[in-house]
Amino acid sequence: MKKTQQGFTLIELMIVVAIIGILAAIAIPAYQDYVARSQVTEAVSLSSGLKTSVAEIYTSEGTFTPADSGNLGLPASADISGEYVNNVAVADGVITATMENSGVAEAIQGGTLVFSPITNAGSIEWSCNGGTIGDEYLPSRCR
């Protein structure tokens, strides 16, 4: 009676382990970048709510100077926070979102995302720069 093959050889198993290792080496950093970008998206979302209020202040006052956190109906900076965002502050119309120091991706811990208003023929456009957050973690419209 002939004995049939019942399993994998050691070489086959080593090849599979090597392939999984290579895939993991590529996938883990990509996933970490994805997580950091999604956490920065929370800062963008929380900041967006203040853009309308700052624009209304500019419309009524004619300047961005009084558009500060805790002034003219804008909430205090500590009142706007999220799971990954420590606070969102407004100073002279410039909105700055500060990320938490822990519980977020290492690359963006304590980082800031800044939105600056630009007036153009009566309309307001928002310039987004990274503050201290690297460009690779910013939404595409901020790069």
KOLDRENBA-921864 format. One record per residue: residue number from 1; chain; x negated, y, z negated of N, C-alpha, C in turn. Coordinates in steps of 0.1 Angstrom, whole numbers, plus 2048, in hexadecimal, padded with zeros to 3 digits. Atoms other than C-alpha are relative to their C-alpha. Example, Ala and Ser with C-alpha at 12.3 -4.5 7.8 and 13.67 -1.06 7.14 Angstrom:
BEGIN
{num->1	chaine->A	nX->7F7	nY->7F4	nZ->800	caX->785	caY->7D3	caZ->7B2	cX->7F7	cY->80C	cZ->800}
{num->2	chaine->A	nX->809	nY->7F5	nZ->800	caX->777	caY->7F5	caZ->7B9	cX->808	cY->80B	cZ->7F8}
***
This chain:
BEGIN
{num->1	chaine->A	nX->7F8	nY->7F4	nZ->800	caX->800	caY->800	caZ->800	cX->7F7	cY->80C	cZ->800}
{num->2	chaine->A	nX->808	nY->7F4	nZ->7FF	caX->7F3	caY->822	caZ->80A	cX->805	cY->80A	cZ->7F6}
{num->3	chaine->A	nX->7FC	nY->7F5	nZ->809	caX->7F2	caY->83F	caZ->7F2	cX->802	cY->80C	cZ->808}
{num->4	chaine->A	nX->7FE	nY->7F4	nZ->7F8	caX->801	caY->85F	caZ->800	cX->7FB	cY->80C	cZ->7F8}
{num->5	chaine->A	nX->805	nY->7F3	nZ->807	caX->7F4	caY->882	caZ->7F8	cX->80B	cY->805	cZ->7F7}
{num->6	chaine->A	nX->7F6	nY->7FC	nZ->80A	caX->804	caY->88F	caZ->7D9	cX->7FE	cY->80E	cZ->7FB}
{num->7	chaine->A	nX->802	nY->7F3	nZ->805	caX->7F7	caY->8B2	caZ->7D4	cX->7F6	cY->808	cZ->808}
{num->8	chaine->A	nX->809	nY->7F8	nZ->7F9	caX->7E0	caY->8CE	caZ->7DE	cX->7F1	cY->7FD	cZ->7FC}
{num->9	chaine->A	nX->80E	nY->802	nZ->804	caX->7BA	caY->8CC	caZ->7E0	cX->7FB	cY->80C	cZ->7F9}
{num->10	chaine->A	nX->806	nY->7F5	nZ->808	caX->7A4	caY->8E2	caZ->7CB	cX->7FD	cY->80C	cZ->80A}
{num->11	chaine->A	nX->803	nY->7F6	nZ->7F6	caX->799	caY->8F5	caZ->7EA	cX->80D	cY->808	cZ->804}
{num->12	chaine->A	nX->7F4	nY->7F9	nZ->7FC	caX->7BD	caY->8FD	caZ->7F4	cX->805	cY->809	cZ->7F4}
{num->13	chaine->A	nX->7FC	nY->7F7	nZ->80B	caX->7C5	caY->90A	caZ->7D1	cX->7F7	cY->80C	cZ->7FE}
{num->14	chaine->A	nX->80A	nY->7F4	nZ->801	caX->7A5	caY->920	caZ->7D0	cX->803	cY->80A	cZ->80B}
{num->15	chaine->A	nX->7FD	nY->7F7	nZ->7F5	caX->7AF	caY->92F	caZ->7F2	cX->80D	cY->808	cZ->7FC}
{num->16	chaine->A	nX->7F4	nY->7F9	nZ->805	caX->7D2	caY->937	caZ->7E4	cX->7FD	cY->80A	cZ->7F5}
{num->17	chaine->A	nX->803	nY->7F7	nZ->80B	caX->7C4	caY->947	caZ->7C5	cX->7F8	cY->80C	cZ->805}
{num->18	chaine->A	nX->807	nY->7F5	nZ->7FA	caX->7AC	caY->95C	caZ->7DA	cX->809	cY->809	cZ->807}
{num->19	chaine->A	nX->7F6	nY->7F8	nZ->7F9	caX->7C8	caY->968	caZ->7F0	cX->808	cY->808	cZ->7F6}
{num->20	chaine->A	nX->7F8	nY->7F8	nZ->80A	caX->7DD	caY->972	caZ->7D2	cX->7F8	cY->80B	cZ->7F9}
{num->21	chaine->A	nX->809	nY->7F6	nZ->805	caX->7BF	caY->984	caZ->7C3	cX->7FE	cY->80C	cZ->809}
{num->22	chaine->A	nX->802	nY->7F5	nZ->7F6	caX->7BA	caY->998	caZ->7E2	cX->80D	cY->809	cZ->801}
{num->23	chaine->A	nX->7F3	nY->7F9	nZ->800	caX->7DF	caY->9A1	caZ->7E4	cX->802	cY->809	cZ->7F4}
{num->24	chaine->A	nX->7FE	nY->7F8	nZ->80C	caX->7DF	caY->9AC	caZ->7C0	cX->7F7	cY->80C	cZ->7FF}
{num->25	chaine->A	nX->80A	nY->7F4	nZ->800	caX->7C0	caY->9C2	caZ->7C4	cX->805	cY->80B	cZ->809}
{num->26	chaine->A	nX->7FA	nY->7F5	nZ->7F7	caX->7D3	caY->9D5	caZ->7E0	cX->80D	cY->805	cZ->7FA}
{num->27	chaine->A	nX->7F2	nY->7FC	nZ->804	caX->7F6	caY->9D5	caZ->7D1	cX->800	cY->808	cZ->7F2}
{num->28	chaine->A	nX->800	nY->7FA	nZ->80D	caX->7EE	caY->9E0	caZ->7AD	cX->7FD	cY->80F	cZ->800}
{num->29	chaine->A	nX->803	nY->7F1	nZ->7FF	caX->7DE	caY->A02	caZ->7B5	cX->80C	cY->807	cZ->808}
{num->30	chaine->A	nX->7F5	nY->7FA	nZ->7F8	caX->7FA	caY->A09	caZ->7CF	cX->80C	cY->801	cZ->7F7}
{num->31	chaine->A	nX->7F5	nY->800	nZ->809	caX->814	caY->A01	caZ->7B5	cX->7FE	cY->80B	cZ->7F5}
{num->32	chaine->A	nX->802	nY->7F5	nZ->80A	caX->804	caY->A18	caZ->79B	cX->802	cY->80E	cZ->806}
{num->33	chaine->A	nX->7FD	nY->7F3	nZ->7F9	caX->804	caY->A35	caZ->7B4	cX->80E	cY->802	cZ->802}
{num->34	chaine->A	nX->7F2	nY->7FF	nZ->7FF	caX->828	caY->A2E	caZ->7BB	cX->807	cY->804	cZ->7F3}
{num->35	chaine->A	nX->7FA	nY->7FD	nZ->80D	caX->831	caY->A2F	caZ->796	cX->7FD	cY->80F	cZ->7FC}
{num->36	chaine->A	nX->804	nY->7F2	nZ->803	caX->81E	caY->A50	caZ->792	cX->808	cY->80A	cZ->808}
{num->37	chaine->A	nX->7F8	nY->7F7	nZ->7F7	caX->830	caY->A60	caZ->7B0	cX->80E	cY->800	cZ->7FB}
{num->38	chaine->A	nX->7F2	nY->800	nZ->805	caX->852	caY->A55	caZ->7A2	cX->801	cY->808	cZ->7F3}
{num->39	chaine->A	nX->7FF	nY->7F8	nZ->80C	caX->84A	caY->A65	caZ->781	cX->7FF	cY->80F	cZ->802}
{num->40	chaine->A	nX->801	nY->7F1	nZ->7FC	caX->840	caY->A86	caZ->791	cX->80D	cY->804	cZ->806}
{num->41	chaine->A	nX->7F3	nY->7FC	nZ->7FB	caX->862	caY->A85	caZ->7A3	cX->809	cY->805	cZ->7F5}
{num->42	chaine->A	nX->7F8	nY->7FB	nZ->80B	caX->872	caY->A8A	caZ->781	cX->7FD	cY->80E	cZ->7FE}
{num->43	chaine->A	nX->803	nY->7F2	nZ->802	caX->85F	caY->AAA	caZ->77D	cX->806	cY->809	cZ->80B}
{num->44	chaine->A	nX->7FA	nY->7F8	nZ->7F5	caX->86B	caY->AB6	caZ->7A0	cX->80E	cY->801	cZ->7FD}
{num->45	chaine->A	nX->7F2	nY->800	nZ->802	caX->88E	caY->AAD	caZ->797	cX->804	cY->80A	cZ->7F5}
{num->46	chaine->A	nX->7FD	nY->7F7	nZ->80C	caX->88E	caY->AC0	caZ->775	cX->7FD	cY->80E	cZ->804}
{num->47	chaine->A	nX->803	nY->7F2	nZ->7FB	caX->87E	caY->ADE	caZ->786	cX->80A	cY->806	cZ->809}
{num->48	chaine->A	nX->7F7	nY->7FC	nZ->7F6	caX->897	caY->ADF	caZ->7A1	cX->80C	cY->808	cZ->7FA}
{num->49	chaine->A	nX->7F4	nY->7FA	nZ->807	caX->8B3	caY->AE8	caZ->789	cX->7FD	cY->80F	cZ->7FC}
{num->50	chaine->A	nX->804	nY->7F2	nZ->804	caX->8A0	caY->B08	caZ->77F	cX->7FF	cY->809	cZ->80C}
{num->51	chaine->A	nX->802	nY->7F8	nZ->7F5	caX->89B	caY->B14	caZ->7A2	cX->80C	cY->809	cZ->803}
{num->52	chaine->A	nX->7F3	nY->7F8	nZ->7FE	caX->8BF	caY->B20	caZ->7A6	cX->801	cY->80B	cZ->7F6}
{num->53	chaine->A	nX->7FF	nY->7F6	nZ->80A	caX->8BE	caY->B32	caZ->785	cX->7F5	cY->80B	cZ->802}
{num->54	chaine->A	nX->80A	nY->7F6	nZ->7FD	caX->89D	caY->B44	caZ->78E	cX->804	cY->808	cZ->80C}
{num->55	chaine->A	nX->7FC	nY->7F8	nZ->7F5	caX->8AB	caY->B4E	caZ->7AF	cX->80C	cY->80A	cZ->7FD}
{num->56	chaine->A	nX->7F6	nY->7F7	nZ->805	caX->8CA	caY->B5C	caZ->79E	cX->7FB	cY->80C	cZ->7F9}
{num->57	chaine->A	nX->807	nY->7F5	nZ->807	caX->8B4	caY->B71	caZ->787	cX->7FA	cY->809	cZ->80A}
{num->58	chaine->A	nX->806	nY->7F7	nZ->7F6	caX->8A1	caY->B7E	caZ->7A5	cX->80A	cY->808	cZ->807}
{num->59	chaine->A	nX->7F5	nY->7F9	nZ->7F8	caX->8C1	caY->B87	caZ->7B7	cX->805	cY->80B	cZ->7F7}
{num->60	chaine->A	nX->7FA	nY->7F6	nZ->808	caX->8CF	caY->B9A	caZ->799	cX->7F6	cY->80B	cZ->7FB}
{num->61	chaine->A	nX->80A	nY->7F7	nZ->805	caX->8AE	caY->BAA	caZ->78C	cX->7F7	cY->806	cZ->80A}
{num->62	chaine->A	nX->808	nY->7FA	nZ->7F6	caX->89B	caY->BAF	caZ->7AC	cX->7F1	cY->7FC	cZ->7FE}
{num->63	chaine->A	nX->80E	nY->804	nZ->802	caX->87B	caY->B9F	caZ->79E	cX->801	cY->7F3	cZ->7F8}
{num->64	chaine->A	nX->801	nY->80D	nZ->807	caX->86F	caY->B7E	caZ->78F	cX->7FB	cY->802	cZ->7F2}
{num->65	chaine->A	nX->807	nY->7FE	nZ->80D	caX->85F	caY->B8E	caZ->771	cX->809	cY->7FC	cZ->7F4}
{num->66	chaine->A	nX->7F9	nY->804	nZ->80C	caX->87C	caY->B89	caZ->758	cX->804	cY->7F1	cZ->800}
{num->67	chaine->A	nX->7FD	nY->80F	nZ->7FF	caX->880	caY->B64	caZ->764	cX->7F7	cY->7F8	cZ->7F8}
{num->68	chaine->A	nX->808	nY->807	nZ->809	caX->871	caY->B54	caZ->745	cX->808	cY->7F6	cZ->7F8}
{num->69	chaine->A	nX->7F9	nY->809	nZ->808	caX->87A	caY->B36	caZ->731	cX->806	cY->806	cZ->7F3}
{num->70	chaine->A	nX->7F9	nY->7FA	nZ->80B	caX->894	caY->B3F	caZ->716	cX->805	cY->80E	cZ->802}
{num->71	chaine->A	nX->7FC	nY->7F2	nZ->7FD	caX->89C	caY->B60	caZ->727	cX->80B	cY->7FF	cZ->80C}
{num->72	chaine->A	nX->7F6	nY->7FE	nZ->7F6	caX->8BB	caY->B6A	caZ->73C	cX->807	cY->7F3	cZ->804}
{num->73	chaine->A	nX->7F9	nY->80D	nZ->7FE	caX->8CC	caY->B48	caZ->739	cX->7F7	cY->7F4	cZ->803}
{num->74	chaine->A	nX->808	nY->80B	nZ->7FD	caX->8AE	caY->B33	caZ->741	cX->7FD	cY->7F9	cZ->7F2}
{num->75	chaine->A	nX->803	nY->807	nZ->80C	caX->8A9	caY->B17	caZ->727	cX->7F1	cY->801	cZ->7FC}
{num->76	chaine->A	nX->80E	nY->800	nZ->805	caX->88A	caY->B16	caZ->711	cX->7F9	cY->7F4	cZ->806}
{num->77	chaine->A	nX->808	nY->80A	nZ->7F9	caX->86E	caY->B01	caZ->720	cX->801	cY->7F2	cZ->7F9}
{num->78	chaine->A	nX->7FF	nY->80D	nZ->808	caX->871	caY->AE6	caZ->704	cX->80E	cY->7F9	cZ->802}
{num->79	chaine->A	nX->7F3	nY->805	nZ->7FE	caX->896	caY->AE2	caZ->70D	cX->801	cY->7F7	cZ->80C}
{num->80	chaine->A	nX->800	nY->808	nZ->7F3	caX->88E	caY->AD3	caZ->72F	cX->7F5	cY->7F6	cZ->7FF}
{num->81	chaine->A	nX->80A	nY->80A	nZ->801	caX->87D	caY->AB2	caZ->72C	cX->806	cY->7F3	cZ->806}
{num->82	chaine->A	nX->7FB	nY->80D	nZ->7FB	caX->880	caY->A8E	caZ->739	cX->7F8	cY->7F5	cZ->7FA}
{num->83	chaine->A	nX->807	nY->80C	nZ->805	caX->872	caY->A6C	caZ->734	cX->7F1	cY->801	cZ->803}
{num->84	chaine->A	nX->80E	nY->7FF	nZ->7FD	caX->851	caY->A75	caZ->745	cX->7FC	cY->80F	cZ->800}
{num->85	chaine->A	nX->803	nY->7F1	nZ->800	caX->853	caY->A9C	caZ->744	cX->801	cY->805	cZ->7F2}
{num->86	chaine->A	nX->800	nY->7FB	nZ->80D	caX->849	caY->AAD	caZ->724	cX->809	cY->80D	cZ->7FF}
{num->87	chaine->A	nX->7F8	nY->7F4	nZ->800	caX->858	caY->ACF	caZ->72D	cX->7FF	cY->807	cZ->80E}
{num->88	chaine->A	nX->800	nY->7F8	nZ->7F4	caX->861	caY->AE6	caZ->749	cX->801	cY->80F	cZ->7FC}
{num->89	chaine->A	nX->800	nY->7F2	nZ->804	caX->858	caY->B0B	caZ->744	cX->801	cY->809	cZ->80C}
{num->90	chaine->A	nX->7FF	nY->7F6	nZ->7F6	caX->860	caY->B2A	caZ->758	cX->7F9	cY->80D	cZ->7FB}
{num->91	chaine->A	nX->807	nY->7F3	nZ->804	caX->849	caY->B49	caZ->757	cX->7FF	cY->809	cZ->80D}
{num->92	chaine->A	nX->800	nY->7F7	nZ->7F4	caX->84F	caY->B66	caZ->76F	cX->805	cY->7F9	cZ->80C}
{num->93	chaine->A	nX->7FA	nY->807	nZ->7F5	caX->864	caY->B4F	caZ->785	cX->7F8	cY->7F4	cZ->805}
{num->94	chaine->A	nX->808	nY->80C	nZ->7FD	caX->848	caY->B35	caZ->788	cX->804	cY->7F4	cZ->7F7}
{num->95	chaine->A	nX->7FC	nY->80B	nZ->808	caX->854	caY->B13	caZ->77D	cX->7F5	cY->7F6	cZ->7FF}
{num->96	chaine->A	nX->80B	nY->80A	nZ->802	caX->83B	caY->AFB	caZ->76D	cX->805	cY->7F5	cZ->7F8}
{num->97	chaine->A	nX->7FC	nY->80D	nZ->807	caX->843	caY->AD7	caZ->764	cX->7F3	cY->7FA	cZ->7FB}
{num->98	chaine->A	nX->80B	nY->806	nZ->806	caX->82B	caY->AC7	caZ->74C	cX->804	cY->7F1	cZ->7FC}
{num->99	chaine->A	nX->7FD	nY->80E	nZ->802	caX->829	caY->AA1	caZ->74B	cX->7FC	cY->7FC	cZ->7F1}
{num->100	chaine->A	nX->803	nY->805	nZ->80D	caX->827	caY->A8D	caZ->72A	cX->7F1	cY->7FC	cZ->7FF}
{num->101	chaine->A	nX->80E	nY->804	nZ->801	caX->805	caY->A84	caZ->71C	cX->7FF	cY->7F1	cZ->7FE}
{num->102	chaine->A	nX->800	nY->80F	nZ->801	caX->80F	caY->A5F	caZ->716	cX->80D	cY->7FB	cZ->806}
{num->103	chaine->A	nX->7F5	nY->806	nZ->7FB	caX->827	caY->A47	caZ->725	cX->802	cY->803	cZ->80F}
{num->104	chaine->A	nX->7FF	nY->7FD	nZ->7F1	caX->820	caY->A53	caZ->749	cX->7F3	cY->7FA	cZ->806}
{num->105	chaine->A	nX->80C	nY->804	nZ->7F9	caX->807	caY->A48	caZ->763	cX->7F4	cY->808	cZ->7FC}
{num->106	chaine->A	nX->80C	nY->7FA	nZ->805	caX->7E3	caY->A50	caZ->758	cX->7FC	cY->80C	cZ->809}
{num->107	chaine->A	nX->804	nY->7F6	nZ->7F6	caX->7DD	caY->A65	caZ->778	cX->808	cY->80D	cZ->7FE}
{num->108	chaine->A	nX->7F8	nY->7F4	nZ->801	caX->7F9	caY->A7E	caZ->76F	cX->802	cY->804	cZ->7F1}
{num->109	chaine->A	nX->7FE	nY->7FD	nZ->80F	caX->7F7	caY->A7F	caZ->748	cX->7FC	cY->80F	cZ->7FE}
{num->110	chaine->A	nX->803	nY->7F2	nZ->803	caX->7FA	caY->AA3	caZ->73D	cX->7FF	cY->809	cZ->80C}
{num->111	chaine->A	nX->801	nY->7F8	nZ->7F4	caX->7FA	caY->AAF	caZ->761	cX->80C	cY->80A	cZ->801}
{num->112	chaine->A	nX->7F6	nY->7F6	nZ->7FE	caX->80E	caY->ACD	caZ->76D	cX->804	cY->800	cZ->80F}
{num->113	chaine->A	nX->7FB	nY->7FE	nZ->7F3	caX->823	caY->AD3	caZ->78C	cX->806	cY->80E	cZ->801}
{num->114	chaine->A	nX->7FC	nY->7F2	nZ->800	caX->829	caY->AF7	caZ->796	cX->808	cY->803	cZ->80D}
{num->115	chaine->A	nX->7F8	nY->7FB	nZ->7F5	caX->844	caY->B06	caZ->7AC	cX->800	cY->810	cZ->7FF}
{num->116	chaine->A	nX->801	nY->7F1	nZ->7FF	caX->83F	caY->B2B	caZ->7B6	cX->80A	cY->805	cZ->80A}
{num->117	chaine->A	nX->7F7	nY->7FB	nZ->7F7	caX->85A	caY->B40	caZ->7C5	cX->7FA	cY->80A	cZ->80A}
{num->118	chaine->A	nX->805	nY->7F6	nZ->7F5	caX->853	caY->B53	caZ->7E6	cX->80C	cY->806	cZ->806}
{num->119	chaine->A	nX->7F5	nY->7F9	nZ->7F9	caX->86A	caY->B6D	caZ->7F3	cX->7FD	cY->802	cZ->80E}
{num->120	chaine->A	nX->803	nY->7FF	nZ->7F2	caX->86E	caY->B6E	caZ->818	cX->80D	cY->805	cZ->807}
{num->121	chaine->A	nX->7F5	nY->7FA	nZ->7F9	caX->886	caY->B86	caZ->829	cX->80D	cY->7FE	cZ->7F8}
{num->122	chaine->A	nX->7F4	nY->801	nZ->808	caX->89F	caY->B85	caZ->80C	cX->803	cY->7F2	cZ->7FA}
{num->123	chaine->A	nX->7FE	nY->80E	nZ->805	caX->89D	caY->B5F	caZ->807	cX->7F4	cY->7FC	cZ->7F7}
{num->124	chaine->A	nX->80B	nY->805	nZ->809	caX->889	caY->B4C	caZ->7ED	cX->7FC	cY->7F2	cZ->805}
{num->125	chaine->A	nX->805	nY->80D	nZ->7FD	caX->873	caY->B2F	caZ->7F7	cX->7F7	cY->7FC	cZ->7F4}
{num->126	chaine->A	nX->808	nY->805	nZ->80B	caX->861	caY->B19	caZ->7DE	cX->7F3	cY->7F9	cZ->805}
{num->127	chaine->A	nX->80D	nY->806	nZ->7FD	caX->83C	caY->B12	caZ->7E1	cX->7FD	cY->7F5	cZ->7F5}
{num->128	chaine->A	nX->803	nY->80B	nZ->809	caX->832	caY->AF1	caZ->7D1	cX->7F2	cY->7FD	cZ->801}
{num->129	chaine->A	nX->80E	nY->804	nZ->800	caX->80F	caY->AEC	caZ->7C7	cX->7FE	cY->7F6	cZ->7F4}
{num->130	chaine->A	nX->802	nY->80B	nZ->80A	caX->801	caY->ACF	caZ->7B2	cX->7FD	cY->804	cZ->7F2}
{num->131	chaine->A	nX->804	nY->7FD	nZ->80E	caX->7F6	caY->AE3	caZ->794	cX->7F4	cY->7F7	cZ->7FE}
{num->132	chaine->A	nX->80C	nY->808	nZ->803	caX->7DF	caY->AC9	caZ->785	cX->803	cY->7F1	cZ->804}
{num->133	chaine->A	nX->7FD	nY->80E	nZ->7FB	caX->7F0	caY->AAA	caZ->795	cX->7FB	cY->7FF	cZ->80E}
{num->134	chaine->A	nX->806	nY->803	nZ->7F3	caX->7DE	caY->A9B	caZ->7B2	cX->80A	cY->800	cZ->80B}
{num->135	chaine->A	nX->7F8	nY->800	nZ->7F4	caX->7EC	caY->A9F	caZ->7D5	cX->806	cY->7F2	cZ->803}
{num->136	chaine->A	nX->7FB	nY->80D	nZ->7FC	caX->7F0	caY->A79	caZ->7D9	cX->80D	cY->7FC	cZ->7F8}
{num->137	chaine->A	nX->7F4	nY->803	nZ->809	caX->80B	caY->A79	caZ->7BD	cX->80C	cY->80A	cZ->803}
{num->138	chaine->A	nX->7F6	nY->7F6	nZ->7FE	caX->81F	caY->A97	caZ->7CA	cX->80A	cY->7FB	cZ->80B}
{num->139	chaine->A	nX->7F7	nY->803	nZ->7F5	caX->83E	caY->A94	caZ->7E0	cX->7FB	cY->806	cZ->80D}
{num->140	chaine->A	nX->806	nY->7FC	nZ->7F3	caX->837	caY->A98	caZ->805	cX->802	cY->80F	cZ->803}
{num->141	chaine->A	nX->7FE	nY->7F1	nZ->7FD	caX->846	caY->ABC	caZ->806	cX->7F6	cY->809	cZ->7F8}
{num->142	chaine->A	nX->809	nY->7F8	nZ->808	caX->82C	caY->AC7	caZ->7EC	cX->7F1	cY->7FE	cZ->804}
{num->143	chaine->A	nX->80E	nY->802	nZ->7FC	caX->80D	caY->ABA	caZ->7FE	cX->7FB	cY->80A	cZ->80A}
***
